[in-house]
Amino acid sequence: MTPPISQADYMRRWTAGDSPGREALVAHLESRLGPEHRRIALPAERRLRAAWDPSAPPETLEDVSLRARPASDLGPAHLLYAGFGLSDLDFDADLAGETVSGMGIEPVFRLAAADANVAAAPTWPCELLNVIGRLALETPEAVVPGFLAMLPEPLLPEGEIAALLLITDPELDVAQTPHGAVDLHLAVGVTRAEAEAMVQKRVTIAAMLAALERAGAGVVTDPARRGSVL
């Protein structure tokens, strides 16, 4: 683990206008995944809407980094979406050496995609990551590994994925930044029946993940999946 940076060292290395937190997250992602293939920015009109309308849901993410990932022991070939915005990204000398950066998390989603065409990748997972961000703002104490978010309807009409299980991403783990640690939270899609089994303590989270691995899904979400793996 990298030792905390002093405020003096922080100010020698960065100045106003820099983004030390973002730099560290990007470096962490590149060390684990390689360079990003595409960045999806939050549309400017949505930022303006959120700024002018206090009643509008907060836009928690600034942008999303997108990469194509091959099949591995994590699951089938997929698109990996990593959000930026819940941790402290920009220069702030007062945050130097903190234990936790911002909310201490950034959301991640792995979407099954046999043809991982990054240029044509769907953008709805970015909205999904924003939903996780809003939940974290509303109930920060609850949005931790093991948290289950029930969705009002399945991700896709033809599928049965209607809940998200948050875990620490097994490949990305925790990033260390000048503003503190950031846990990369992966949202794993499960069916309502699978979610209810975990809520009712009929199956543990570890057993659920093991069942997904045996079924070949791993921690990658296929929104068209139907039926339970339990």
C-alpha positions in Angstrom: 0.0 0.0 0.0 1.3 3.5 -0.9 1.9 5.6 2.2 -0.3 8.7 2.5 1.2 11.8 0.8 2.0 14.9 2.8 0.3 18.2 2.0 3.6 19.7 1.1 4.5 16.9 -1.3 1.0 17.2 -2.7 1.3 20.9 -3.5 4.8 20.4 -5.0 3.4 17.8 -7.4 0.0 19.3 -8.4 -1.6 22.7 -8.7 -5.1 24.0 -9.2 -6.6 22.7 -12.4 -5.0 19.2 -12.0 -6.9 16.1 -11.1 -4.7 14.0 -8.8 -7.5 11.6 -7.9 -8.4 10.9 -11.5 -4.8 10.5 -12.5 -4.4 7.8 -9.8 -7.6 6.0 -10.8 -6.6 6.0 -14.4 -3.2 4.7 -13.6 -4.7 2.0 -11.4 -7.1 0.9 -14.1 -4.4 0.9 -16.8 -2.1 -1.2 -14.5 -4.8 -3.9 -14.2 -6.6 -3.6 -17.6 -4.4 -1.7 -20.0 -5.3 1.6 -21.7 -9.0 2.5 -22.1 -10.7 2.2 -25.5 -13.4 4.8 -25.1 -14.6 7.5 -22.6 -18.3 8.3 -22.3 -18.8 11.8 -20.9 -22.0 12.8 -19.0 -23.8 15.0 -21.6 -23.3 18.7 -20.9 -27.1 19.4 -21.1 -27.6 17.0 -18.2 -25.0 18.7 -16.1 -26.8 22.0 -16.8 -30.2 20.6 -15.9 -28.9 19.2 -12.6 -27.3 22.6 -11.8 -30.4 24.6 -12.6 -33.1 22.3 -11.2 -32.5 21.5 -7.5 -35.2 18.9 -7.7 -33.5 16.9 -10.4 -31.7 13.7 -9.3 -28.0 14.4 -8.8 -25.7 13.4 -11.6 -23.1 11.5 -9.6 -20.7 10.6 -12.4 -18.6 12.8 -14.6 -17.8 10.2 -17.1 -17.3 6.5 -17.7 -14.2 4.6 -19.0 -15.0 1.7 -21.3 -12.8 -1.3 -22.2 -13.3 -4.5 -24.1 -12.3 -7.6 -22.0 -11.7 -11.1 -23.3 -13.2 -14.2 -21.8 -11.3 -15.3 -18.6 -11.9 -16.9 -15.3 -14.0 -13.8 -14.4 -16.6 -14.8 -17.1 -17.3 -14.5 -20.8 -16.0 -11.7 -23.1 -17.5 -8.4 -22.1 -17.5 -4.6 -22.0 -16.2 -3.1 -18.7 -17.7 0.2 -17.7 -15.9 2.1 -14.9 -17.4 5.3 -13.4 -15.6 8.5 -12.2 -17.3 10.9 -9.8 -18.0 9.4 -6.4 -14.4 9.8 -5.2 -12.5 13.1 -5.0 -11.0 13.6 -8.4 -9.7 17.2 -8.6 -7.0 19.2 -6.9 -7.7 19.9 -3.2 -4.6 20.2 -0.9 -6.8 19.8 2.1 -7.6 16.2 1.0 -3.9 15.2 0.8 -3.3 12.0 2.8 -6.9 11.3 3.7 -7.8 7.6 4.4 -10.8 7.5 2.1 -11.3 9.5 -1.1 -14.8 11.1 -1.2 -17.4 8.3 -0.8 -14.6 5.8 -1.1 -16.1 4.0 -4.1 -16.4 4.1 -7.8 -19.0 1.9 -9.7 -18.1 -0.8 -12.2 -20.3 -2.9 -14.5 -19.3 -5.8 -16.8 -21.7 -6.4 -19.7 -21.5 -9.6 -21.6 -20.8 -9.0 -25.2 -19.6 -11.6 -27.6 -18.8 -8.9 -30.1 -17.1 -6.4 -27.8 -17.3 -3.4 -30.2 -16.4 -0.5 -28.0 -17.4 2.1 -30.6 -21.0 0.7 -30.7 -21.2 -0.1 -27.0 -24.6 0.7 -25.4 -24.7 3.7 -23.1 -27.5 2.5 -20.8 -24.9 0.9 -18.4 -23.7 4.5 -17.7 -27.2 5.2 -16.4 -27.1 2.1 -14.3 -23.8 3.3 -12.7 -25.5 6.7 -12.1 -28.3 4.9 -10.2 -25.7 3.3 -8.0 -24.2 6.7 -7.4 -27.5 8.2 -6.4 -28.1 5.3 -4.0 -24.7 5.9 -2.5 -25.5 9.5 -1.9 -28.8 8.7 -0.3 -27.7 5.8 1.9 -23.8 5.8 1.9 -23.7 3.4 4.9 -25.7 0.8 2.9 -23.9 0.8 -0.4 -21.1 -1.5 0.5 -20.1 -5.0 -0.8 -23.1 -7.2 -0.3 -25.6 -4.5 -1.0 -28.5 -5.6 -3.2 -30.4 -3.1 -5.3 -33.7 -4.3 -6.5 -34.7 -2.9 -9.9 -38.3 -1.9 -10.8 -38.1 -4.0 -14.0 -35.6 -6.3 -15.7 -32.6 -4.8 -17.5 -34.0 -6.2 -20.7 -37.5 -7.3 -21.4 -36.4 -10.6 -22.7 -34.3 -11.3 -19.6 -34.8 -11.8 -15.9 -32.0 -9.8 -14.4 -33.8 -7.5 -12.0 -31.4 -6.9 -9.2 -27.8 -5.8 -8.7 -25.4 -7.3 -6.2 -22.4 -5.1 -5.2 -19.1 -6.7 -4.6 -15.5 -5.5 -4.7 -14.4 -6.1 -8.3 -12.1 -9.1 -8.1 -9.8 -7.8 -10.8 -9.7 -4.1 -9.8 -9.9 -4.4 -6.0 -9.0 -1.1 -4.3 -7.2 1.9 -5.8 -4.9 4.1 -3.8 -5.1 7.8 -4.6 -3.5 11.0 -3.1 -7.0 11.7 -1.6 -7.3 8.2 -0.1 -8.6 4.7 -1.0 -11.3 4.0 -3.6 -13.1 0.6 -3.6 -14.0 -0.4 -7.1 -17.6 -1.7 -6.6 -18.8 -4.1 -9.3 -22.6 -4.4 -9.9 -23.4 -8.0 -10.7 -26.8 -8.6 -12.2 -28.9 -11.4 -10.6 -32.5 -12.5 -11.1 -35.2 -11.5 -8.6 -35.4 -15.2 -7.4 -31.6 -15.2 -6.8 -31.8 -11.8 -5.0 -34.7 -13.1 -2.8 -32.7 -16.2 -1.9 -29.9 -14.0 -0.6 -32.2 -11.6 1.2 -33.9 -14.6 2.9 -30.5 -16.1 3.9 -31.2 -19.2 1.9 -27.9 -18.7 0.1 -24.8 -16.7 1.0 -23.2 -14.2 -1.3 -20.2 -16.5 -1.7 -22.5 -19.4 -2.7 -24.3 -17.1 -5.2 -21.0 -16.0 -6.8 -19.8 -19.7 -6.9 -23.1 -20.7 -8.6 -22.6 -17.9 -11.2 -19.1 -19.1 -11.8 -20.2 -22.7 -12.3 -22.9 -21.5 -14.8 -20.2 -19.8 -16.8 -21.4 -16.2 -16.1 -18.8 -15.4 -13.4 -19.1 -11.7 -12.4 -20.2 -10.7 -15.9 -23.8 -9.7 -16.4 -25.9 -11.0 -19.3 -29.1 -8.9 -19.3 -30.8 -11.6 -21.4 -30.2 -14.3 -18.9 -33.3 -16.2 -17.8 -33.7 -18.7 -15.0 -31.8 -19.2 -11.7 -28.3 -20.6 -11.4 -29.1 -21.8 -7.9 
